[in-house]
Amino acid sequence: MSYSYYEEAKELQEQLTSWRRELHQIPELGLHLPKTMDYLCKELDQMNVSYDRMDDISCIFVTIGSGSPCILLRGDMDALPIKEESGEGFSSTNGCMHACGHDLHAATMLGLTNMMKKHEKELKGTVKILFQSAEETFEGAYAAIKKGVLENPKVDAAFAMHVFAEPDEGILLFGPKPMASVFGFKIIITGHGGHGSQPEKCIDPINAGVQVYMALQALISRECPPTKEAALTIGHFEAGSVPNAIPSEAILEGTLRTFEPEVRELLMRRIKEIVPAVASAYRCKCEVITLSDVPCLNCDETFLNDALESAKKSGAIEDMENGLHLIGSEDFAFYSEQVPSCYFVMGAGVKNKEERVGQHNPKIRFEETSMVRNLAVYMQVAMDYLEK
């Protein structure tokens, strides 16, 4: 009978819960996570492991084992600018919130470091455990790669998991293209402001912005092939501050999500063509600024199949569901561009289904036993990969 990492991981449930709840109370944003970094490094120092602390990008990567092959295991740890309404006794009070479960991920990475260190002599290569910042802003993975996380030793494969609060706890979701690409953009439209009673003496950027908005919607309905998947959303439209004046500027911000590179390139090009043309038709100047540019997250077919076998072998999975294919995005995609990669979602829904809400909701709660399952799968995938 094979060794059960799941049974070993269960012994860390109390510690995982403690780590998670303490991290939950100090949520931080983007690439600046000083309290989170201090907390994690304090815990890592007690584990007698080698790690690199990169304060300028708030990332930590632990190295265990030596030689080739090398597998990267990533857990993100940034939060969101959301005021918590979960009602948990350990809720955040600083105006930010771990509303996507990254506190569970960071705690799982601590548990993974602990377990992997105990099994270091069994490793047939190197494991890099990455505590990553700024997944929510799509900056962290790119920054870590630029810092050399995939080098010295060279990473041969990358693996990550994410908890979701709506599926049942213990359900593993997978698919070959789990997450879409994202092109985030900001449009600044400049006109000429003046009194609201004299629009003829002004150049109204609000009017131009409305026309730009409508033109962008037609991109999906008229230029994207109906058989292709794409979503274009303008989530921020800001202009003016009083009702009786025409402002000088209007700002629109949005995202484009796609799965296929040719569709992505077509729609990105058309956004950059249509926006200036429409703004010019209404006598306005404009600028299109790229906010994020993240590829589609692709799972390597061989690694995906092997990782699924490892997940089954771990004993931590209640059931598996094929079809993870979300129009949301993940900066783990940057790793999948560089090395064979695999990405799973683990169900972490609380027992009462009526209390479940989706990611990024201020009332979100997670079943903490999901961390033990994640930990066991990470261990099994890594050990099997190095062995094979």
C-alpha positions in Angstrom: 0.0 0.0 0.0 1.4 3.4 -1.0 2.2 6.1 1.6 -0.7 8.5 2.2 0.3 12.1 2.1 -3.3 12.9 2.9 -3.1 11.1 6.3 0.1 13.0 7.1 -1.4 16.3 6.0 -4.4 15.8 8.3 -2.0 16.0 11.3 -1.3 19.7 10.2 -5.0 20.7 10.1 -4.8 22.7 13.4 -1.6 24.4 12.4 -2.9 25.2 8.9 -6.1 26.7 10.4 -4.0 28.9 12.8 -1.8 30.1 10.0 -4.7 30.8 7.8 -6.7 32.8 10.4 -3.7 34.9 11.3 -2.9 35.7 7.7 -6.6 36.5 7.1 -6.4 39.3 9.6 -3.5 41.1 7.8 -4.6 41.3 4.2 -2.5 43.4 1.9 -2.6 44.4 -1.8 -0.6 43.9 -4.9 3.2 43.9 -4.8 3.5 45.4 -1.3 2.8 42.8 1.4 5.3 43.7 4.2 3.2 42.3 7.1 2.5 39.1 5.2 6.1 38.7 4.3 7.3 39.2 7.9 4.7 36.7 9.2 5.7 34.0 6.6 9.4 34.5 7.0 9.0 34.2 10.8 7.3 30.8 10.3 9.8 29.7 7.6 12.7 30.5 9.9 11.4 27.9 12.3 11.4 25.2 9.6 15.2 25.3 8.9 14.7 25.8 5.1 16.6 27.8 2.5 14.5 30.6 1.0 14.9 33.9 -0.9 13.0 36.9 0.3 12.3 39.4 -2.4 10.9 42.5 -0.6 10.7 44.7 -3.7 8.1 42.4 -5.2 6.9 40.7 -2.0 7.6 37.2 -3.1 9.4 34.3 -1.2 10.6 31.2 -2.8 11.8 28.2 -0.8 14.2 25.6 -2.3 14.2 22.0 -1.1 16.3 19.2 -2.6 18.9 19.6 -5.3 19.6 18.8 -8.9 17.3 18.0 -11.8 14.4 17.8 -12.5 12.9 20.9 -10.7 9.2 21.6 -10.1 7.7 24.9 -9.1 4.7 24.9 -6.7 3.0 28.2 -6.5 0.7 29.7 -3.9 -0.5 33.3 -4.2 -1.0 35.5 -1.1 -2.4 39.0 -2.0 -5.8 40.2 -1.0 -8.5 42.5 -2.4 -9.7 46.1 -1.6 -13.0 44.8 -0.2 -14.4 45.5 3.2 -15.1 42.2 4.9 -18.7 41.1 5.7 -18.1 37.4 6.3 -19.0 37.5 10.0 -16.0 35.3 10.8 -14.5 35.8 14.3 -11.1 36.4 12.6 -12.4 38.9 10.1 -10.1 41.6 8.7 -10.7 45.1 9.9 -8.3 47.1 7.7 -10.6 47.6 4.8 -9.1 44.9 2.7 -10.0 41.2 2.6 -8.8 37.8 1.5 -12.0 37.4 -0.6 -10.4 34.9 -3.0 -8.9 32.4 -0.6 -5.3 33.4 -1.0 -4.8 33.2 2.8 -5.6 29.5 2.5 -3.1 29.2 -0.3 -0.3 30.9 1.7 -1.1 28.7 4.7 -1.0 25.6 2.5 2.4 26.7 1.2 3.7 26.8 4.8 2.3 23.4 5.4 3.8 22.2 2.1 7.2 23.6 3.1 7.0 21.8 6.4 6.1 18.4 4.9 8.5 18.7 1.9 11.4 19.4 4.3 10.6 16.2 6.2 10.7 14.2 3.0 13.7 16.0 1.5 15.9 12.9 1.5 13.3 11.2 -0.7 13.4 13.9 -3.4 14.7 12.9 -6.8 15.4 16.5 -7.7 14.4 20.0 -6.6 11.2 21.6 -5.4 10.7 25.3 -5.4 7.8 26.6 -3.3 6.8 30.1 -4.4 4.8 32.4 -2.1 3.6 34.9 -4.8 2.2 38.4 -4.6 -0.1 40.4 -6.9 -2.0 37.7 -8.6 -5.1 39.8 -8.4 -3.4 42.6 -10.3 -1.7 40.2 -12.7 1.8 41.5 -11.7 3.2 38.9 -9.4 4.0 36.0 -11.7 5.6 38.2 -14.3 7.7 40.0 -11.6 8.8 36.6 -10.1 9.9 35.4 -13.5 11.8 38.5 -14.2 13.6 38.0 -10.8 14.7 34.5 -12.0 12.4 32.2 -10.1 12.4 29.8 -13.1 16.2 29.6 -13.0 19.0 28.3 -10.8 18.1 25.5 -11.0 16.0 25.7 -14.1 12.4 24.9 -13.5 11.0 22.0 -15.7 7.4 22.2 -14.7 5.0 24.3 -12.7 1.9 23.4 -10.7 -0.7 25.4 -8.8 -4.2 25.0 -7.2 -6.9 27.5 -6.2 -9.7 27.1 -3.7 -13.3 28.0 -4.9 -16.0 28.7 -2.4 -19.0 27.5 -4.4 -18.2 23.8 -5.3 -18.4 21.1 -2.6 -15.4 20.7 -0.4 -13.1 17.9 -1.8 -14.3 18.3 -5.5 -11.4 18.8 -7.9 -12.0 20.7 -11.1 -9.7 20.5 -14.1 -9.5 21.3 -17.8 -6.9 21.9 -20.6 -7.6 25.6 -20.7 -8.8 26.5 -17.2 -8.5 30.3 -17.5 -8.8 32.9 -20.3 -6.3 35.6 -21.3 -6.9 39.2 -20.2 -6.2 42.5 -21.9 -6.9 45.3 -19.4 -7.1 48.8 -20.8 -7.7 52.4 -19.9 -9.1 55.0 -22.3 -8.6 58.7 -21.6 -10.8 60.9 -23.7 -10.0 64.6 -23.8 -12.4 67.3 -24.9 -13.0 70.9 -23.9 -15.0 71.7 -20.8 -17.4 74.5 -20.1 -20.8 75.5 -18.8 -23.6 73.0 -19.3 -25.9 75.7 -20.8 -23.5 76.2 -23.7 -22.6 72.7 -25.1 -21.9 74.2 -28.5 -18.9 76.0 -27.1 -17.6 72.7 -25.6 -16.2 69.4 -26.8 -18.1 66.9 -24.7 -15.9 63.9 -23.7 -18.9 62.2 -22.0 -20.8 62.0 -25.3 -17.7 60.7 -27.0 -17.2 58.2 -24.2 -20.8 56.9 -24.6 -20.2 56.4 -28.3 -16.9 54.6 -27.7 -18.7 52.3 -25.2 -21.4 51.4 -27.7 -18.8 50.8 -30.5 -16.8 48.4 -28.2 -19.9 46.4 -27.5 -20.4 45.8 -31.3 -16.9 44.3 -31.4 -18.2 41.1 -29.7 -21.6 40.9 -31.6 -20.3 41.9 -35.1 -16.6 41.1 -35.4 -15.9 38.2 -33.1 -16.9 34.9 -34.8 -20.0 33.4 -33.0 -18.2 30.1 -32.5 -15.4 31.8 -30.5 -15.4 32.7 -26.8 -14.8 36.3 -25.8 -16.0 38.8 -23.3 -15.5 42.6 -23.3 -16.5 44.6 -20.3 -16.2 48.3 -19.4 -16.3 48.3 -15.6 -15.3 51.9 -14.9 -16.7 55.1 -16.6 -15.8 58.3 -14.8 -16.4 61.9 -16.0 -17.3 65.2 -14.4 -18.2 66.1 -10.8 -21.2 68.5 -11.1 -24.4 68.4 -13.0 -24.2 71.8 -14.7 -20.7 71.6 -16.3 -19.2 69.7 -19.2 -15.9 68.2 -18.1 -12.6 68.2 -20.0 -12.0 64.5 -19.6 -13.7 61.1 -19.5 -12.1 57.8 -18.4 -13.2 54.3 -19.3 -11.5 51.1 -18.1 -12.3 47.6 -19.1 -11.1 44.1 -19.9 -11.1 41.8 -22.8 -11.1 38.0 -22.2 -10.4 35.4 -24.8 -9.0 31.9 -25.2 -7.6 31.8 -28.7 -4.6 33.9 -29.7 -5.9 34.9 -33.1 -9.2 36.2 -31.6 -7.3 38.0 -28.9 -5.0 39.8 -31.5 -7.9 40.7 -33.7 -10.0 42.3 -30.9 -7.0 44.0 -29.3 -6.1 45.6 -32.7 -9.7 46.6 -33.3 -10.0 48.3 -29.9 -7.0 50.4 -30.7 -8.4 51.3 -34.1 -12.0 52.0 -33.1 -11.5 54.0 -30.0 -9.4 56.8 -31.6 -11.7 56.9 -34.7 -14.9 57.3 -32.7 -13.4 59.9 -30.3 -12.1 61.8 -33.3 -15.5 61.8 -34.9 -16.7 63.8 -31.8 -13.7 66.1 -32.0 -12.0 64.5 -29.0 -8.5 63.3 -28.5 -7.9 60.0 -26.8 -5.2 57.6 -25.4 -5.5 53.9 -25.0 -3.3 52.6 -22.1 -2.6 48.9 -21.5 -3.2 48.0 -17.8 -2.7 44.2 -18.1 -1.7 41.8 -20.8 -1.9 38.2 -19.6 -2.0 35.1 -21.9 -4.5 32.2 -21.7 -3.6 29.6 -19.0 -2.9 26.3 -20.8 -2.3 23.0 -19.1 0.3 20.7 -20.7 -1.6 17.6 -21.8 0.9 15.0 -20.5 1.5 16.9 -17.2 -2.3 17.3 -16.7 -2.9 13.6 -17.1 -0.1 12.7 -14.8 -1.2 15.2 -12.2 -4.7 13.8 -12.3 -3.4 10.4 -11.6 -1.4 11.8 -8.7 -4.4 13.6 -7.3 -6.4 10.3 -7.3 -3.5 8.5 -5.7 -3.3 11.1 -2.9 -6.6 9.9 -1.5 -7.6 13.6 -0.8 -10.2 13.9 -3.6 -13.9 13.1 -3.2 -14.7 13.5 -6.9 -13.3 15.1 -10.1 -15.0 17.2 -12.6 -13.7 17.9 -16.1 -14.7 21.2 -17.7 -12.8 23.8 -15.8 -12.9 26.6 -18.4 -13.5 30.0 -17.0 -13.6 33.4 -18.7 -11.8 34.7 -15.6 -8.0 35.0 -15.7 -4.9 34.0 -13.7 -1.4 35.2 -13.9 -0.2 31.6 -13.4 -0.5 31.7 -17.2 2.9 33.4 -17.4 4.5 30.2 -16.1 2.5 28.1 -18.5 4.0 30.1 -21.3 7.5 29.2 -20.1 7.3 25.6 -18.9 4.8 22.6 -18.9 2.2 23.6 -16.3 -0.9 22.3 -14.6 -3.6 24.1 -12.7 -6.5 22.7 -10.6 -9.3 24.2 -8.6 -10.3 22.6 -5.3 -13.9 22.9 -4.0 -13.9 24.6 -0.5 -17.6 25.3 -0.1 -18.9 25.6 3.5 -21.3 22.8 4.6 -24.4 24.9 4.4 -24.9 25.5 0.7 -27.2 28.4 1.3 -24.3 30.3 2.9 -22.0 29.9 -0.2 -21.1 32.8 -2.3 -18.7 33.3 -5.2 -15.1 34.6 -5.2 -14.5 38.3 -4.5 -17.7 38.6 -2.4 -17.4 40.4 0.9 -19.4 37.6 2.6 -17.3 34.7 1.3 -16.3 31.9 3.6 -14.2 28.8 3.0 -14.2 25.3 4.5 -10.7 25.1 6.1 -10.3 21.3 5.7 -9.8 22.0 2.0 -6.2 23.1 2.9 -5.4 19.5 4.0 -6.6 18.2 0.6 -4.7 20.8 -1.3 -1.5 20.0 0.7 -1.8 16.3 0.0 -2.3 16.9 -3.8 0.7 19.3 -4.0 2.9 16.7 -2.2 1.7 13.8 -4.4 2.0 15.7 -7.7 5.5 16.9 -6.8 6.9 13.6 -5.6 5.4 11.7 -8.5 6.7 14.2 -11.0 10.3 14.0 -9.7 10.1 10.3 -9.5 8.9 9.9 -13.1 
